[in-house]
């Protein structure tokens, strides 16, 4: 079924760059989708938390990595997101980040082009 693909170093690099660009574009779409889902699930008391949810796509050791979370701020910001997501001794958890990912795995996989 398979054929043999032979390319010189320049051709291999060009192919790798093309695949990386496509993977990065798909990951950016998946991250945007997950950010929207997380913002939709986040508690809305002041609205600050919703504005602090963000995502990024980076290359790490040749892999395209997507991250969704709450922005880190030195001062202010929605520092309380951890208390909501994980709970405390005195408050039950009200997760919004993890459910945004786990309840949408099929759609995220579809966006990434993962075939089952």
Residue pairs with C-beta under 8 A, 6 or more apart in sequence:
7 15
20 59
20 64
23 64
24 57
24 59
24 64
26 111
26 112
26 113
27 57
27 64
27 65
27 66
27 112
28 57
28 66
29 111
30 66
30 108
30 111
30 112
31 55
31 56
31 57
31 66
31 67
31 68
32 55
33 104
33 107
33 108
33 111
34 55
34 66
34 68
34 100
34 101
34 104
34 108
35 53
35 54
35 55
35 68
37 100
37 101
37 103
37 104
38 53
38 68
38 96
38 97
38 100
38 101
39 50
39 53
40 100
41 96
41 97
41 99
41 100
42 49
42 50
42 53
42 96
43 49
43 84
43 94
43 96
44 50
48 77
48 78
49 70
49 78
49 80
49 81
49 84
52 70
52 71
52 73
52 77
52 78
52 81
53 68
53 69
53 70
53 71
53 97
54 68
54 69
54 70
54 71
55 66
55 67
55 68
55 69
56 66
56 67
57 64
57 65
57 66
57 67
58 64
58 65
58 67
59 65
68 97
68 100
68 101
69 97
70 77
70 78
70 81
70 97
71 77
71 78
73 79
81 97
83 91
84 93
84 94
84 95
84 96
85 93
85 94
85 95
85 96
85 97
85 98
86 93
86 95
87 93
87 94
101 108
109 116
